[in-house]
């Protein structure tokens, strides 16, 4: 099993955030926001899927929903 570049980036962000939380040098909320921002900015997870996950929609976004969301921006 070989991991993609995006998977390695996600793992690195997770480990960095976990380490920052353990060190207690920054507030956990700030660390979470920085990590989430990096995931979106580095295109590990598309913005519409991140928003859907934050809203509690634990299913993939359909192509029809994706087109509707992208056309509304």
URFEN-V975097 format. One record per backbone hydrogen bond with DSSP energy under -1.0 kcal/mol. NH is the residue of the N-H (numbers start at 1). CO is the residue of the C=O. E is the energy in kcal/mol with one decimal. If there is no record, write none. Layout:
nh & co & e
NH & CO & E
NH & CO & E
This chain:
nh & co & e
8 & 4 & -2.0
9 & 5 & -2.1
10 & 6 & -2.4
11 & 7 & -2.4
12 & 8 & -2.5
13 & 9 & -2.6
14 & 10 & -2.5
15 & 11 & -2.8
16 & 12 & -2.4
17 & 13 & -2.6
18 & 14 & -2.9
19 & 15 & -2.6
20 & 16 & -2.3
21 & 17 & -2.4
22 & 18 & -2.3
23 & 19 & -2.2
31 & 27 & -2.0
32 & 28 & -2.5
33 & 29 & -2.4
34 & 30 & -2.6
35 & 31 & -2.7
36 & 32 & -2.6
37 & 33 & -2.3
38 & 34 & -2.4
39 & 35 & -2.1
40 & 36 & -1.8
41 & 37 & -3.2
42 & 38 & -2.6
43 & 40 & -1.4
44 & 39 & -2.4
45 & 39 & -1.2
50 & 46 & -2.1
51 & 47 & -2.5
52 & 48 & -2.1
53 & 49 & -2.2
54 & 50 & -2.2
55 & 51 & -1.8
56 & 53 & -1.2
57 & 52 & -2.5
58 & 56 & -1.3
59 & 57 & -1.1
66 & 62 & -2.7
67 & 63 & -2.5
68 & 64 & -2.2
69 & 65 & -2.7
70 & 66 & -2.7
71 & 67 & -2.1
